[in-house]
Amino acid sequence: MQLNYIANASQPSSSGLTIAVVDPSDGQTYDQIQRSNAADIDVAVGAARQCLEAVWRKLGGAERGRLLMRLSLKISERVDELAAIEQRDCGKPTKQARADAVALARYFEFYAGACDKLHGETIPYLDGYSVLTWREPHGVTGHIIPWNYPMQIFGRSVGGALAAGNVCVIKPAEDACLSLIRVAQLAAEVGFPAGAINIVTGYGHEVGDALARHPGIDHISFTGSPPVGTLIQQVAAVRHCPVTLELGGKSPQVVFADADLDAAIPAIISAIVQNAGQTCSAGSRLLVDQAIYEPLLERLGEAFEKLRVGPAAMDLDLGPLIRQSQQQRVWDFLSDAQVANIRMVAHGKVVDEAPESGFYQAPTLLRDVPPMHRLAQEEVFGPVLCAMSFRDEDHAVELANATHFGLVAGVWTADGARQFRMARRIRSGQVFINNYGAGGGVELPFGGVKSSGYGREKGLEALHGFTTLKTVAFKHG
């Protein structure tokens, strides 16, 4: 049984209740986590505040950086262990689970080097005055981490917050807690003071709500759905608590007739099948120049038919979805496609070795999806790619911007001027030209516009969100 990890110690929930941990590959329970409540959040926030005031606030940036670097090195030593935990907990193929653990180490490496480089400015002002600015941590930050990339999102969120001088209370998704509990234990092993990193598990409507409402939380970082993001904003607004929100996307891949299709096709496929399509930045809408629409779909269809889905340990193209309700959600979308007579081009195959009790979904390519159909407007959060054609550049921009999301976009064209025009005109937090995702890019600020949220994580820009700016004016005659 897994316990909460508060102030460098394993602690049971005050509720005495637990939640089953299910392996998505076979649908079987293999562990239990704590079903925590508001009392447990109160304990964690108290431990964090004590750490902040007694220890963490007194550490210089270089000292914090050394701690973060030691944790990065420890994670690097334990990549196989963490990947195995993540693989079983989330259903990730081995290569994806390992990539997530490596990325986690890289986040802490990056932010270790940033701890002593968060500078203020001096401002020219009136004669007899000297004015400067300081960047100060918020204090105790709350982090609500989703189930699709627990290690990576922990790294980008908690790593940035710690580097900026905050201490953290983390509520992982109830479907994916185990790797983060282990990371918190590793942090204690390398010398993080008690209370700097605190993990409290449980349901969102109980623990997540309590964390967002707690008066001792000075900033909230949330990654998840727009409806829950709205609730968190409303709760935080009551006490004027700042928030950073990453709320998903319906990201377009825009392919012009002059694109290098040999380069584009593997990236298009990877962007929708990675993590079984359970990715906020998944390239789930394929917008294709009508001049190459049919030949591109033919090539993609051939590639989709070769994709294989199976148990995480088989390390195939895709593993299972996270849970049965997510599998049903994908089925519901595909059922809607049938009702609307949306044609399927091709799909992959669930291998015979996959247990019937697992949560599997073959990757599916659909064509001629109406731009306003829910398949083109809502996150499926599964391996479903929706293709549609465009007439010209203006039409491509219109389609790319025709959802209430704006997280990521990809543009494939050899025309240099068009590359810049499209990057300017698409409303999105990130735009990738002749690539998609830039290999993850810990250094690249990440976040959305419109319903995809606001604020930025990753890169040095994240440190601004995890701090507040203070202006100090000296009058000296």
C-alpha positions, 0 to 999 in steps of 0.5 A: 500500500502506498502512503502520502509523502509529507515532510519526508515521511510516509503518512496514511490518510486521516480518512483511513480509506484507499483507492485501487491502483489498476494496471491499464494493460490488464485492468487488474488491481495491484496496489492501493493509494490513500484516499486523502481529504482536506485534513491531509492537505492541511497537514501538508500545507503546514509542513510546507510553510514550516519548511519555507520559513525555517529552511528554504527561504534562507537558502541561496539560489546556488544552494537550491540549485545544488539540491535540484542537481543532486535530484536530477542525478539521482533520477538519472541513476533510477531511470529504469526503476521509475520507468517500470513504475510509470509503465505499470501505473499508466500503461506506457510502452517501455520507450515512452516510460523511459523517455518520461523519466529521462525528461524528468531528470532533464527538468531538474538539471535545467532548473538547477542551473537557473536557481541563481540566475533569476535577476531583477532590474534597476529602473532609471527614475527621478533625480535623487532616486534609485529604483530596483525590482526583486523577484520573490517566490510566492511561498507555498505553491499547489500543483495538481498533476494529471495522469497522462504525463505525471513525471514530465509535468511534475518536472516542469511544474515543481522543478520551476517552482522550487527553482524560484524559491517556493515549496510545493504541495502536490496532488497527483491524479488518482490514476497515476501517483506512484512515480511521484511518490517515489520521486519525493522519496528520492528528493529526501534521500539527496537532502531536500529538507522536510516539507519542501516536496509533499505528495497527497493522493486522492480524488480531485473533488476531495483533495484537489478541491481542498488544495485549491481552496486552502488559504495557505496556498499562494499559487496554483498550477493546474494541468487538466480539462477546461471545465476543471480549470474554470472551477479552480479559477473560481475557487482561487479568485475568492482569495485572489490566488494566482494560477497557471493553467494548461487546459489541453488543445485540439492542435492542427497539423497544417500540410501544404502541397510543397511540404516534405511528406517523407519528413511530415508523415512520421511526425504526424503519426507520432503526434497522435499515437504518442502515449496512445493519443493521451497528450494535451498537445496531440496533433489531432487535426490534420489540415491538408492542401486539397492538391495533395489530400488524397495521396497523403491520406493514402500514405497515412492509411498504409502507415496506420494499418501497420501500427500495433497496440498491446500491453505496455511491457511489449513496447509496441507503438501504443499501449492501453488507455489509462482506464475503462472510462477513457476507453469508453470516451473514445468509443463514444467519439467513434460512434458519433463518427459512424452516426455522422457518416464520417469515413474511416481511412484506416486503423491499426491493430490490437495484438492477440496477446492483449488481455480482453480486460485491458483498455485498448484502442486501435489508432484510427484515421478519419477523413472529411471530418466537418470542422464544426463536428465535435470530433474536430472541436473537442479533445478525444484524448485517444489515438484518433486523427481527424483529416480535412482539406483546405483550399488556400492559405487563408482557408488553412488559417481559418480552419486552424483557428476554428476551435476554442483551443490554442495550445500547439500547431504544426505547419509543413511547407517549404515556403519561407515567407509562408512559414512566417505568415502562418506562425504569425496568424495561427493563435497558439502558444507554440507553433512548430515549422516543419517539425512537431514538438521539437523533441520536447524542449525543456527550454521552450516555454509551454502554455496556451491561449483561449481555452487552452489556458494561460501562464507558461511553464518550461524554460526560464519564462516559468520562473516569472510565473512562479514569482512575484515582482517587487519594486523598491524605490530609494530616495537618497537626495 
